[in-house]
Amino acid sequence: MKKLLLATSAISLWTMAGPALAADWPVQPPPPVAVLVPAFTWSSCYLGGSVGYGTTKTDITDPSELVQDLLNAAGGLGLPPSPLVTTGLGLKGWVLGGQFGCDYQFAGSGWVVGFEGAALGANLKNQTFAGLPLDPDIAAGLIPSNAAVATARMDFIPSGTLRLGYAWDRVLLYVKGGAAGASDKYSVLGVFTPVSNPIQFNFQGLDLRVGWTAGAGVEWAFWENWSVKVEYDYFGFGHNTVLMSDSNLGLSAPVDVKQTVQMVRLGLNVHMWSGKW
């Protein structure tokens, strides 16, 4: 009986003191809630700009024949036709422009596909001399030699390409290929000097051509929705016929131009609509 009374008293005391003791205990904070960070993705559209340096291999056939044969016929000089000669012009200079495109990264994979359009203003230019060996004054020994100045300049390069790449988180390696165009201006000027009547000439031509392009690059998403890329591009434009005309003399004739372009570009893009950067 005594044991039962003691047990009942102990339970009553604990019931009365429990809330007071619990109030003195420190309150434990709830466990932190895990925040799920979305996985990085290249799926987005983008807009950006780029700057680079380019060179061309430009072969013109034939500025010497253009001048000599036209002036020979127009002036009734009676000279034999000149042989075909290819004059090489290696254009070089800076390019500056912009690009836009969209990429899609397959879920759970590093593979990325996309397309890109670009428009580049260019300042690729050079000039060289094209000999005029049929000049009558050269044959007569009155002057040692004579030459026309051939000049070429490329000022615009648009392109549309498809991209295929593989991403390691924020680093993307890719290849690209598609169609491209180019705008070139050519001139051949100088003086053709028959003994009795020197002829000043200035032939001008505009070349708008379409070709193909292929390239490769690496792009790094370095901060939020910004990325930077380094890219190599090759352009093949093949042969094209360019009409060269001198409005003062009223003469015109075609020349053949074969051209390829290589360039390296540094670009900066801002990406939109991905929602995960």
PyMOL commands that set and color helices and strands:
alter all, ss='L'
color gray80, all
select helices_A, chain A and resi 2-24+63-75+136-139
alter helices_A, ss='H'
color red, helices_A
select strands_A, chain A and resi 44-61+86-89+92-105+111-131+147-168+171-192+199-223+226-246+251-272
alter strands_A, ss='S'
color yellow, strands_A
deselect
rebuild
show_as cartoon
